[in-house]
Structure formats: structure tokens, C-alpha cells
Amino acid sequence: MAPLKRILLAEDNERDIELTLAALGENNLANEVVAVRDGAEALDYLYQREKYSGHGNGLPVVVLLDLKMPKVDGLEVLRAMRGDETLKHVPVVMVTSSREEQDLVKSYQLGVNAYVVKPVDFQKFVEAIKQIGYFWAVINEPPPGTMKRSG
């Protein structure tokens, strides 16, 4: 049986993590989410290092990435992913409160697949996350062979 498609959520705000998991849960996706609290932990998960060594979950179907996080920010995570032959095809959606044009431009320059500004309104936030999760985890078809991580 094929493993469940995982979503990697890299977010340092506990409330936003809870809201995101609740929103994804409405599409029956909550059990497929791995939440990490900073960019360094996101890279550890992607590269199967530290506490994620040998997790065997393969690569996530999408990374929901906050822009401003401690240790390693979202742009650095994106830069590392796009510079890695194995990770460069994993879709990345920047989910951030930043409306700064420079953040938007830099994200697309580095190869982000989508840039979503977190709505302030709770219901709009939930709806946006539901749509993102449903599209990337259910509708989108990743390139063949991109769900596994070697080594």
C-alpha cells in the first residue's frame, strides 16, 4: 500500500499551527500533517536528520512554509530546497502574514509555487488553508518519482 501523502507545515506560531491543522482536518487531511516550529527543523525533516533520521515517510506532497521563523527563515529553507536535486520539485506554498513586496518577489525568484498572505479573519484563514491543502494533497499530480528521498 502506498504511504499517505504528507504535508510538511513549517510554522512558529502555535495558534496558526492549530488553525491550519483544524482547517486541513475539515478535508480529512489533519492526520497527514507533520508540523515543525522553525526552518532548521523543516530542513531536518526534509533531509531526515536529527530526530527525523530514517523517518521513512518520504518527501512531503507540499511544504506550507512560514516566511519569518526562528533559526532558519522560510526563504533560506526555500533556497536550500531549490538547490537540492531531490527536493527541488517538492511544491512549496509560502503562507505568511507578510505583505511586503520584497518578500513576495524574493519568494518567486527562489522558486516558490504559491504565495498566500494569511487572512486576518478566522473563517477566511480556515477556508484558504482548506483550499491549499485540498489542491496540493489531493488534486495536484506530482512528477513521477518525486515522493521518495534517497539516503
Secondary structure, 3 states (H helix, E strand, C coil): CCCCCCEEEECCCHHHHHHHHHHHHCCCCHHHEEEECCHHHHHHHHCCCHHHCCCCCCCCCEEEECCCCCCCCHHHHHHHHHCCCCCCCCCEEEEECCCCHHHHHHHHHCCCCEEEECCCCHHHHHHHHHHHHHHHHHHCCCCCCCCCCCC
